[in-house]
């Protein structure tokens, strides 16, 4: 299983979790696509190519 990701590289776009299509989400969960971790998006500011919002770190809190 792939690590938890905050965003995914889809072609030449960086896409946030909220804008991913179902098949893109499945590919990301399987680790097929390049993804950005919460640490990656904390270190570098990424803007979603689809919604034009800053990508926030995604973390699961236990």
C-alpha positions as CSV (number, residue, x, y, z in Angstrom):
1,X,0.0,0.0,0.0
2,X,1.2,3.5,-0.9
3,X,2.0,6.1,1.7
4,X,-0.5,8.8,2.5
5,X,-0.3,11.6,0.0
6,X,-1.4,15.2,-0.2
7,X,-1.3,15.7,-4.0
8,X,-0.5,13.7,-7.1
9,X,1.3,14.5,-10.4
10,X,-1.2,13.8,-13.2
11,X,0.6,14.4,-16.5
12,X,2.1,17.9,-16.2
13,X,-0.4,19.0,-13.5
14,X,-0.2,18.9,-9.7
15,X,-3.6,17.9,-8.4
16,X,-4.9,18.0,-4.8
17,X,-6.9,15.1,-3.3
18,X,-10.2,17.0,-3.6
19,X,-9.9,17.4,-7.3
20,X,-8.8,13.9,-8.2
21,X,-11.1,11.7,-10.3
22,X,-11.9,8.3,-9.0
23,X,-9.5,6.5,-11.3
24,X,-6.7,8.9,-10.4
25,X,-7.3,8.4,-6.7
26,X,-7.1,4.6,-7.2
27,X,-3.9,4.9,-9.1
28,X,-2.4,7.1,-6.4
29,X,-3.5,4.7,-3.6
30,X,-1.9,1.8,-5.4
31,X,1.4,3.8,-5.8
32,X,1.3,3.9,-9.6
33,X,1.5,7.7,-9.9
34,X,4.0,10.2,-8.5
35,X,2.7,11.7,-5.3
36,X,3.6,14.5,-2.9
37,X,3.6,13.8,0.9
38,X,2.5,16.2,3.6
39,X,6.2,17.0,4.2
40,X,6.7,17.8,0.5
41,X,3.8,20.3,0.5
42,X,4.9,21.9,3.7
43,X,8.4,22.5,2.3
44,X,7.3,23.8,-1.1
45,X,4.1,25.7,-1.9
46,X,2.1,23.8,-4.5
47,X,-1.0,25.1,-6.2
48,X,-3.6,22.7,-7.6
49,X,-3.9,22.9,-11.4
50,X,-7.6,22.3,-11.2
51,X,-9.0,24.4,-8.4
52,X,-6.1,26.9,-8.2
53,X,-5.9,26.6,-4.4
54,X,-2.8,26.0,-2.2
55,X,-2.4,22.4,-1.5
56,X,-2.6,21.7,2.3
57,X,-0.8,18.8,4.0
58,X,-3.1,15.8,4.4
59,X,-2.6,13.8,7.6
60,X,-4.6,11.2,9.4
61,X,-4.8,12.0,13.1
62,X,-5.2,9.0,15.5
